[in-house]
Amino acid sequence: MKKIDFNQAPSPCYVVDERLLTKNLEVLNSVQERTGAKILLALKGFSMHSTFPLVGKYLAGVTSSSLFEARLGFEKMGKEVHAYAPAYVDSEFDELLQYTDHIVFNSFDQWNRFKDKVKNTDKKIDVGLRINPEYSEIETQLYNPCAPYSRFGVTLANFKPEELEGIDGLHFHTMCEQNSDTLKRTIKVVDEKFGEYIKKMKWINFGGGHHITRPDYDIETLVESILFIKEKYNVDVYLEPGEAIALNTGYLATTVLDIVNNGMDIAILDTSATCHMPDVLEMPYRPNIIGAGMPGEKEYTYRLGGMTCLAGDVIGDYSFDEPLKPGDRLIFCDMAHYTMVKNHMFNGVNLPAIASYNEEEGMKVIRQFVYEDYSNRLS
């Protein structure tokens, strides 16, 4: 596979390799073909709509968490559009229905509040209810939808079977960056708690958090889990990963601006953890850099920091074979998902450009941001 020349990109710049994206989509499509399940792109993880024509060749559609996401999926991909939110906004709901094929409610109260509007639309919209099996193996509580006192989904104690009329499917989402052994154990709990209600449904949605395109992911157990539910209850199955679509497909090209010393060498970059890769601080995690090692592994170790005034805007410690100097390019890996969708302009720091790469067109810069993008979101 031809190497990308990142010097052809602006700095900073997200670069998505469409060759790697296609490989991920082929893996996901193989699951669809083997099981009959439908896989959706969760826009909360990856919303780079210039790639939607490619994604739409393989996946069934998108799932959204807001009016804007639903509209984006409707306009830019034009396949199935699913929606779920902890609560829907009255003033947005009529427009939301224009874009959606499936809508999932977080509570029976929300369903009862909006059911007449759903029933009176001029198209058939499938209705789902999110359940909370109160089982999760997520260790980072920030990302745990089944943590104590979670606002997501209906627990068994609060389930109202007498109000199920009009509900076509059930939805659960309990995972984050996990393998299929976790799904298998989760399904066991869901089956035991809600099996009698699944019998009455047309479909069940396994939510997201499935790391299907990770090299060590056990696809066979995923296939078995899907087929177990499909065959036991004669229902269709949906999955809606966001991260798995774009996992390991993107980069963030950056430049060293300055080197300072305060007990150790510190490189200041033209990017920012808090602005451009917020999961580095929220998860937290340490992204890989092409050609770099762990601190002390190579001869020259640096702490890499961002260009904002936030004291904790630090990406991590890395070592290099050669000393860093202003103007050097550093390339962060796995920067397609949960970057563009979560970035912001704190301190007025500009957003990275967005580019894609394929061997036919080479480096293609799709979007660069300007002052008006900053000023127009303020008043």
C-alpha positions in Angstrom: 0.0 0.0 0.0 1.4 3.4 -1.1 2.5 5.6 1.9 0.7 8.9 2.4 2.9 12.0 2.1 1.6 14.0 5.0 3.7 17.0 3.9 1.0 17.6 1.2 -1.6 18.3 4.0 -2.0 21.6 5.8 -1.1 21.6 9.5 -2.9 20.7 11.6 -5.1 18.4 9.5 -7.2 15.3 9.9 -6.5 12.9 7.1 -8.8 9.9 6.5 -7.3 7.0 4.4 -10.2 5.8 2.3 -8.4 2.5 1.7 -8.4 1.7 5.4 -12.0 2.9 5.7 -13.0 0.5 2.9 -11.3 -2.4 4.7 -13.3 -1.7 7.8 -16.5 -1.5 5.8 -15.8 -4.8 4.1 -15.4 -6.4 7.6 -18.7 -5.0 8.7 -20.5 -6.0 5.5 -19.3 -9.6 6.0 -21.1 -9.6 9.3 -24.3 -8.3 7.6 -24.0 -11.0 4.9 -23.4 -13.8 7.3 -26.2 -12.9 9.8 -28.8 -10.8 7.9 -28.3 -8.1 10.6 -28.2 -4.5 9.6 -25.3 -2.3 10.7 -25.7 1.5 11.0 -23.1 4.2 11.3 -23.5 6.0 14.6 -22.9 9.7 13.6 -21.9 10.6 17.2 -18.6 8.8 16.5 -17.9 9.7 12.8 -19.7 12.3 10.8 -17.3 13.0 7.9 -20.1 13.2 5.3 -17.7 13.5 2.4 -17.2 9.7 3.0 -20.9 8.9 3.2 -21.2 7.8 -0.4 -18.5 5.2 0.3 -20.0 4.2 3.7 -23.5 3.9 2.1 -22.2 1.3 -0.3 -21.8 -1.1 2.6 -24.0 -0.1 5.5 -27.7 0.1 6.0 -27.8 3.7 7.1 -27.1 5.9 10.1 -28.2 6.4 13.6 -28.5 9.8 15.1 -28.8 11.5 18.5 -30.2 14.8 17.5 -32.2 16.7 14.9 -29.0 17.9 13.2 -27.4 14.4 13.0 -30.7 13.0 11.6 -30.8 15.7 8.9 -27.2 15.1 8.1 -27.7 11.4 7.6 -30.9 12.0 5.6 -29.3 14.5 3.3 -25.8 13.2 2.9 -26.4 9.4 2.8 -30.0 8.9 2.0 -30.5 5.4 3.5 -32.1 4.4 6.7 -32.1 7.1 9.4 -32.6 6.0 13.1 -32.9 8.4 16.0 -32.5 8.1 19.8 -32.3 10.8 22.4 -32.7 10.7 26.2 -35.5 13.2 25.6 -36.9 14.9 22.5 -37.4 18.7 22.1 -41.0 19.6 21.4 -40.1 22.4 18.9 -37.8 20.0 16.9 -39.9 16.9 16.9 -42.0 17.5 13.8 -38.9 18.2 11.7 -37.1 15.2 13.2 -39.9 12.9 11.9 -39.3 14.1 8.4 -35.8 12.6 8.4 -36.3 9.4 10.4 -37.4 5.8 9.6 -36.9 4.5 13.1 -37.3 6.5 16.3 -36.3 5.1 19.8 -37.8 6.6 23.0 -36.0 6.6 26.3 -39.1 6.2 28.4 -42.7 5.2 28.3 -43.5 8.8 29.2 -41.7 10.1 26.1 -43.5 7.5 23.9 -46.9 8.5 25.3 -46.0 12.2 24.8 -45.2 11.9 21.2 -47.0 8.8 20.0 -49.9 10.7 18.3 -47.4 12.7 16.2 -45.6 9.5 15.2 -48.8 7.8 14.2 -50.1 10.7 12.3 -47.1 11.1 10.0 -47.7 10.4 6.3 -45.1 7.6 6.4 -44.5 4.5 8.5 -42.0 5.1 11.2 -40.8 2.2 13.3 -40.9 2.9 17.0 -38.4 1.5 19.6 -38.0 1.7 23.3 -34.6 1.8 25.0 -34.1 -0.7 27.8 -31.5 -0.7 30.5 -30.4 -4.2 31.5 -28.4 -2.7 34.4 -25.4 -4.7 33.2 -22.2 -3.3 31.8 -18.5 -4.1 31.8 -17.3 -0.5 31.1 -14.7 0.7 33.6 -14.6 4.4 32.7 -17.8 5.7 34.3 -18.0 8.7 32.0 -18.9 6.3 29.2 -21.0 3.8 31.1 -24.7 4.0 30.1 -25.6 1.4 32.8 -23.9 3.1 35.7 -26.0 3.6 38.9 -28.7 6.3 38.4 -28.2 6.3 34.7 -30.7 8.4 32.7 -30.6 6.0 29.8 -33.3 3.4 29.2 -36.1 1.7 31.1 -35.0 -0.8 33.8 -37.0 -3.9 34.4 -38.5 -2.5 37.6 -39.9 0.4 35.6 -41.0 -1.5 32.6 -44.7 -1.2 31.7 -45.8 -4.1 29.4 -49.3 -2.7 29.3 -48.0 0.3 27.4 -46.1 -1.6 24.7 -48.8 -1.2 22.0 -47.3 0.5 19.0 -43.7 -0.4 20.0 -41.9 -2.3 17.2 -38.5 -2.9 18.8 -36.3 -2.8 21.8 -32.9 -1.1 22.0 -30.0 -1.5 24.4 -26.6 0.1 24.5 -24.2 -1.1 27.2 -20.8 -1.3 25.6 -17.8 0.9 24.8 -14.7 -0.3 22.7 -15.4 -3.9 23.7 -15.1 -7.3 22.3 -17.9 -9.8 21.5 -17.4 -11.8 24.7 -18.9 -8.8 26.5 -21.8 -8.8 24.1 -22.4 -12.5 24.7 -22.6 -11.9 28.4 -24.8 -8.8 28.0 -27.2 -10.7 25.7 -27.6 -13.4 28.4 -28.8 -10.7 30.9 -31.0 -9.0 28.3 -32.6 -12.3 27.4 -33.2 -13.3 31.0 -34.7 -9.9 31.9 -36.6 -8.9 28.8 -37.1 -12.1 26.8 -40.8 -12.2 27.2 -41.1 -8.7 25.7 -38.6 -9.4 22.8 -41.1 -12.1 21.7 -43.6 -9.3 20.8 -41.1 -7.3 18.8 -40.1 -7.0 15.1 -36.5 -6.1 15.8 -33.9 -5.5 18.5 -31.0 -3.1 18.4 -27.8 -4.1 20.1 -26.5 -0.5 20.2 -22.9 0.5 19.7 -19.5 0.0 21.4 -18.7 -3.1 19.3 -15.0 -2.9 18.3 -15.7 -5.1 15.3 -12.8 -3.9 13.1 -10.2 -4.2 15.9 -7.5 -6.8 14.9 -8.2 -9.0 17.9 -12.0 -8.8 17.7 -13.8 -12.2 17.8 -16.2 -12.0 14.9 -17.4 -15.6 15.3 -18.9 -14.8 18.8 -20.6 -11.7 17.4 -22.1 -13.8 14.6 -23.3 -16.5 17.1 -24.8 -13.8 19.4 -26.7 -12.2 16.5 -28.0 -15.5 15.2 -29.0 -16.6 18.8 -31.4 -13.7 19.1 -32.6 -13.8 15.5 -33.5 -17.5 15.7 -34.9 -17.6 19.2 -37.2 -14.7 18.7 -37.6 -14.3 14.9 -36.6 -10.7 15.0 -34.4 -8.5 12.9 -31.2 -7.3 14.5 -29.5 -3.9 14.2 -26.1 -2.8 15.4 -24.9 0.8 15.4 -21.2 1.2 16.0 -19.6 4.5 15.4 -16.0 3.9 16.3 -15.7 0.5 14.4 -16.4 2.2 11.1 -13.5 4.7 11.3 -11.2 2.8 13.7 -7.5 3.1 12.7 -8.4 4.9 9.4 -7.4 8.5 10.2 -4.4 10.6 11.2 -3.8 14.1 12.6 -0.9 15.8 11.0 0.7 18.4 13.2 3.7 20.6 13.4 6.2 21.5 16.2 6.0 25.2 17.0 8.6 25.5 19.9 10.7 23.6 22.3 10.8 24.7 26.0 12.4 23.1 29.1 11.0 22.9 32.6 12.5 19.9 34.2 12.2 18.1 30.9 12.0 19.0 27.2 8.5 20.1 26.1 7.4 20.5 22.5 4.5 22.8 21.8 2.4 21.8 18.8 0.0 23.6 16.5 -2.8 21.3 17.8 -4.5 20.8 21.1 -5.7 17.8 23.1 -8.6 19.7 24.6 -9.7 21.3 21.2 -8.8 18.6 18.6 -8.6 15.2 20.4 -10.7 15.6 23.6 -10.9 11.9 24.3 -7.1 12.0 25.1 -8.2 13.9 28.2 -11.6 12.5 28.8 -10.9 8.7 28.4 -8.0 9.3 29.0 -5.5 7.7 26.6 -2.2 8.2 24.9 -2.4 8.2 21.0 0.4 6.7 19.0 2.6 8.8 16.8 4.3 7.4 13.7 8.0 6.8 14.4 7.8 7.7 18.2 8.2 5.4 21.2 7.4 5.4 24.9 9.3 7.8 27.1 12.9 6.7 27.5 12.6 4.1 24.8 14.4 6.2 22.2 17.2 8.7 22.8 15.2 12.0 23.0 12.1 12.2 25.2 9.6 15.1 25.1 6.3 16.0 26.6 3.9 17.1 23.9 1.6 20.0 24.7 -1.1 22.0 22.9 -1.2 25.6 22.0 -4.1 26.7 24.3 -3.8 28.3 27.7 -5.3 25.3 29.5 -2.6 24.0 31.9 -3.6 20.4 31.3 -3.6 20.6 27.5 -1.0 17.9 27.3 -1.1 14.9 24.9 1.6 12.8 26.6 5.3 11.9 26.8 7.0 10.4 23.7 10.6 9.6 22.6 12.2 10.1 19.3 15.4 9.0 17.5 16.4 12.6 16.7 15.9 15.8 18.6 12.7 17.7 17.7 12.9 21.2 16.3 10.3 23.8 15.2 8.8 22.8 11.8 9.0 19.1 12.4 5.8 17.1 11.4 4.3 14.7 13.9 1.6 12.3 12.8 -0.9 11.1 15.4 -2.7 7.8 14.6 -6.3 6.7 14.9 -7.7 10.2 14.7 -10.9 9.8 12.6 -13.4 8.9 15.3 -14.5 11.1 18.2 -12.2 13.9 16.9 -14.0 15.9 14.2 -17.4 15.3 16.0 -16.1 16.6 19.4 -13.6 19.3 18.5 -14.1 23.0 19.4 -12.5 26.4 19.2 -11.6 27.1 22.8 -9.2 30.1 23.0 -10.2 30.8 19.4 -7.8 28.1 18.2 -8.7 27.1 14.7 -9.9 23.6 13.8 -7.7 21.3 11.8 -8.4 21.0 8.1 -10.1 17.9 6.9 -8.6 15.8 4.1 -9.0 12.3 2.6 -6.6 10.1 0.7 -7.0 7.5 -1.9 -4.6 6.2 -4.5 -6.6 7.5 -7.5 -6.9 11.1 -6.2 -4.1 11.3 -3.7 -4.4 13.9 -0.9 -7.7 15.8 -1.2 -8.2 18.7 1.2 -12.0 18.9 1.7 -12.4 21.7 4.2 -10.3 24.4 5.8 -11.7 26.6 8.6 -11.6 30.4 8.9 -12.3 33.2 11.3 -16.0 33.3 10.4 -16.4 29.7 11.6 -15.4 30.9 15.0 -17.2 34.2 15.1 -20.5 32.9 13.6 -21.0 30.4 16.4 -20.8 33.2 19.0 -22.9 36.3 19.3 
